[in-house]
Amino acid sequence: MLDSLRSTFIMLGECVKMSLSNILGNRVRSFLTVLGILIGVAAVIALITTVNGFSGSLSSSFSAMGAGTLTVTVTGSDLKSGLSTDDLATLAAMDIVDGVTPSVAMNARVSRGGSYKTGISVSGKNGYYFTRNADLLSRGRAINFTDEDNMTQVCIISTDMVEEFFYGVDPIGENLYIGSIPFMVVGLMTEEGSSNISDLMSGSPDILIPYTTALKLNSANVVTSFTVYLAPGIDSETATDQLEAELDAMFSYEEDCFEIMNMSSIEDTMQNMLNMVSALLAGIASIALIVGGIGIMNMMLTTVTERTTEIGLKKALGALPWQIQAQFLIESFLLSVIGGALGILLGLTLSLILSRVMGTSFVISTFAIVLGAGFSAAVGIIFGWAPARKASKLNPIDALRSA
């Protein structure tokens, strides 16, 4: 038994040596044969790794923008069109909530001196908003709770507004008219503006004012959009359930009065889309692997034809059909594996370059590497089987006669 196993391993070792010798002896043909496998594996590795890196960067960005927040949009009911200041205070007092920032949006005509501009985006915020977005200001002070309580006419403006109305003038302490009402400029926004997810989705405003003042300008007394900042350690799904229960009570349990959006649902949707794109791209790239497999089959069939005499001699000397088949199958497998290994190296190099160009993170995908290696090995075996089978079934008399 041991002698049989030993002789089998020796025979397989000799097959590997002969296969490598044949591959190296026909370098150009072998390279052209493995090129399809190389390109296919490289494409699969590069695409999956790049998409994974982009997905990780996108997820980190979304998490940074909206980690620990819930955005609520109120459509209201016949009896209650929105939330009052007292309702917002009730929500802010919940154990799961760290704070609430209402958003009152409007478009207005803004002027200073003889210059004016229409359609300017104005947004009302509260003092807590600036507590959570301290890096929003480049100069001046934030809107505070006193401004809310007294509905003061103060504003914080963007760099675009500075260039439009205060070119060459320090805007801090100057007046800017929103409609016909003067507002004192008390602060300047950074050029980047807000990174809050709700602001990015609705568009960063040009001017920020106290939300109570914005309600007064809109002749309104209720808020229809606000962001809830969760207390540390609170799970967004749990918080969503409790917030829904509180809002249901406020709207007398009428249906479709509000919508709660959390980052996990956005991230899940985005991840599903990226997974679909990744699978589609990998499927397209896999076509190159099939083309490469056809190339391997073509080369092996040619090899069998060229080595007919060799096969006949081996069979005449006692080589069994499975041994002949193993030799050609090993050669096909090695061609495919060599192409797969080179494809993995090329694919990782391409994905590294793409990640640097796109500014995303580079994360080696074990799944992509295993998929590329496994697919290339499977292609070698599947497409090498028929030529190997043909070689094993050659009649030794016919093979020697062809010499």
N, C-alpha and C positions, 0 to 999 in steps of 0.2 A: 504493500500500500504506500509506504513512504517512498520507495523507489519510483513508483508510478507518478506520485505527486512531484518528486524532484525532477523527473524527466520532463514532465509537463511544463514546469516553471523554466527549465533550461530551454525548452522548445519555444516558449513564449518570449523569452529573452532574446533568442536568436531572431525571432520574427520582428521584434522591435528594432534590433540592429539593422536587419535587412531593409526594413521600412524606412528608417532614417537614412540609410545609404542611398536608397532609390530616390527619396525626396531631395537629398542634397545633390544627387547626380543630375537632377533635372530642375535646377534652381529657378529658372525663369518660368517654366511651366507650373512648378509648384507654387511660386509666388502669385501668379495670375489666378491660380485655382483658389488659394486661400484669401484672395483680395475681397471676394464677395462676403465671406464670413467676417473678415476684418472690419469692413465697412459697416455691415449689419450690427455686429456687436458694439462697435464704437458708437454708432448712432443710438442704440438702445441705452447704453451706459450714459452717454452725454445728455440725452434728453431727459431720462428719469432723474439723474443726479441734479441737473440744472433746475428742473421743475421742483424737486424736493427742496433745493436751496432757496429758490424763489418763494416757495410755500412757507418755509421756516421764517424767512425775513418778513413776509407779508403778515404772518401770524403774530410775530413779535411786534410789528408796527401797530396792528389792530389792538393787541393787548395793551400796549403802552398808551394808545389813545383812549381806550375805553375800558381799561381794567377796573373792575369794581363799580361799574356804573350801569344804570338802567335809564333808557330814554323813553318818556311817556308822551304820547300824542293823544289829546282829548278831542273826540268828535262831539261829545255831549249828547244831551237828550232834550226833549221838549221842555222839561222843567228846569234843567240845569245845563247850561251851555259850556261851563268850564269850572275851574277851581278858584276859590277865593283865597285871599291871603291867609285867612284862618285855616282853610283846608290844607294849604301848603305847610302851615305850622304844625298841624296835626300829623302830617306825613313825616315831617322832620323830627318829630318827637318819638317816632317808632324806634324800638330797640335795634332793628336791623339797619337803620338809616343813620348815616353820619351827617348828611346835609342835603338840601334841595336847592337847585339853581333854576329858577323860572327863566323863560326866554320869550320876550314879546317882540316880534319882528314887525317892521314897517318900512315903507319906502317914502322918502320925503324930499322936498325941495330944500336945498341947503345953500346958504348965501353968506357972503361977507363983503362989505363995501359994495362995489359995483359988480362983483363976480358972483355967479350963482350956477348951480347944477341941479338937475332934477334926477329922480330915480335913485337917490343915494340910499344904501342899505343901512338902516338904523336898528339896533337891537337893545332891548332892555334887559339888564342883568342885576343881580343882587350882590351884596358884599361877600357872601360865601363863595361865589364864582371866582373871585379874585384870590381868595384864600387857597383854592385848589389850583389856580392857574397863575401862580406868582410870577412866572417868567414871561407873562404876556406883555408886561409893561417894560418899555425901554427908559422912560423918564416920567417924572411926575408921581401922582398918587393914584390909588385905586378908588373905585366907588365903594363907599362903606355903608354900614347899617344906618347911620344918621341920614345919609342921602336918601335912603329908601323911606325912612319914617317921615321925613319932611318933604319928600318929592322935590328935591332940589334940582335946579336946572344946571347940571354939570355934565361934562361929556369927556370921553377918551376917544381920540381920533387915530386913524391909520396913517401910514406914511403917504399914501395916495392923497389923503385930505390935506396933509401938510404941504405937499407939492402944489396942490390945486389952489389953496386959499392962503397959505402962509409962506410963500416963497421968499426966502431971505429974512423972515421974521420969526422970532421965538414964539410959538403958539401958546405956551403955558401962560395962563392968566388972561388970554385974549378971548373975545366973544365970537361965537359962530352961531348963525341963525338957522334953526331947524323950523321950517315953515316961517312963521313970523315971530318966533319966540327965541330970545337970546339964551345961549348956553355957554357957560364958561369952560374953556378947555383946561382940564386939570391933569391930564396924562396923555402919553403917546404910546401907541402899540408898537411892538417889534415888527420888523419887516415880514417875519414868517407868519405872524398872526397866531390865532389859536390852533392848537393841535387836538382840541376836543372833538370826538367823533361826531357829535351832533352838530357842531359848528361846521365841520368839514362837509357833512352831508347836505346842510342847508346853505352853505356858502359863508365864508367869513365876512362879518359886517364891516362897514367903513367907520361907523360911529357906535360907541357904547354909551348908554345912559342908564340911570336907575330904572328898574323895571316898573316901579310905581309911577314914575313920571311918564314912561312909555304908555302905560295903561291910560293915564289921564289924556295924553295926546290922541290916543285911539278912541277916546270916549268909551272905554271899557272898564269893567271891574273884575274880570275873571281871566285866568291864565289857561291857555290851551296846549302849551308845550313846556316841558320841564325835564330836567335831568336829576336823577336820584343817585347820590353817592352812597355806596354801602359802607357799613361799619367794617372795620378790619376783621378778617376771618369769616365773613358771611358769604355763603355760597349763593351765586346769582340765581340759580334755579329755585332754591328755597326762598330767597328774597322776592322773586317774581310772584310766587304763590301767595305770600303774605301781603304783598303790595296789591295784588289783584283783589284779594279779599277785602282790604281796606277801601279800595276805590269802588268796588261793587256796592259796599254799604253807602258810600257817599252819593252814588248815583241810583240809590234805591233799587239796586239789583236789576236795573234795565240792561238789556244786552247791547253789545257793540257801541258802548259809550267811550271807549278808550282802547289804545293799543300800546303794549309794552314791548320794547325792543331791547334785547341784551346782546352783548358781544359774542356770547357762545353760539347763538343761533346764526349770526353773520359769519363767524369763523367756520362753523359746520358747513354752511352753504358754500362758502368760498373753497373749503377743502374738498368738498364733493366735486365741484367744478374742476378744480385742479387735478383731482384723481382721474376724472373722465378724460381731460386733455392729455394727461400723462399716458393713460392706457391707449388712447387713440394714436398718439405719436409713436409709442412703442410698437403698436401693431403695424403702423406704416413702415417703421424702420425694420421690422422683422421680415418684411418682404425681401430685403437684401439678403437676409440669412437663407431664405429659401432659394433665391437665385444662386447664392454661394454653394448651397447643397447640390443644386443641379450641376454646377461646375465641377464639384467633387465627383459626382457620379459619372460625368462625361470623361474626366481624367482617368478614373479607375477603370472604366470600360476600355479606354485606349490602352491603359497599362496591361490589362488582361490580354488584349489582342497582341501587344508587343512581346509579352512574356509567355506566349503559348508553349514554346519549346521548353522553357524552364519548368512550367507546370507539368508537362508530360514527363520530363526526366524525374521530377520529384515523385510523381505518382508511380512511375516504373520502379523507383527505388523503395517504394513502400509507404509513401506519405498518405495519410488518411484524408478523406474529403474535408473533415472538420478542421484539420491542420492547415490545409490550403486556404480554406475560407477564413480562418483566424488570421493568417498572414495578411491577406488583402483588407480584411476588416480593421485590423490594427493600423495599417497604413492610412486608410481613410479616416480613422479616428484621430490619428496623430496630425494629419493635415488640418482637420477641423479644430483641434485643440490649439495648435500653433496659431491659427487665425484668430481663435477666440482670445488667447492670451495677449496677442498684439492688439486686438480690438479693445480689450479692457484698458490697457495702458494708454492707447490713443484716446479712448472715450473719457477717461479720467483727466487727461491733459486738456482736452477740449472743454470739458465742463469747468475745470479750474480757470481757464482763460475766459470763458463766458461769464462765470461768476464775478471775476474781477472787472470785466467790462460793464456788466449790469449793476455792479455794486451790491450783489447779494452774497449770502453766506455760502461757503463751499463745504458741503457735508457728504462724505463718502457713503453711498447707499449700498449696504450689504445685499439688500434684495436685488438691486440692479446687477451687481457683480455675479451673484449666484444665478440670476436669470440668464445673463449673457453667457456665462460659462456652461450652464446646463443646456441651454438651447444649442450652443455650438457643438457640444459633445453629442447631443441627440441627433443633430443634423448629420454629423459624421457617421454615426452608426446607421441611421435610417437610409441615407442616400448611398452609403457604402455597402449596404447589405446585398442589393441586387448584383453588382459586379462581383462581389466576393462569392456569392452563390453560383454565379455563372462559372467562375474559375474552378470551384470545387467539383462541378459536374462535368468538366471536360474529360473526354475519353482519352486516356494516355496514348493509345495507338494513333488516334487522329491527330493529337497534339504533336507526336514525334514525326508523323508523316509530313506535317506542315514544315518541318525543318528541312 
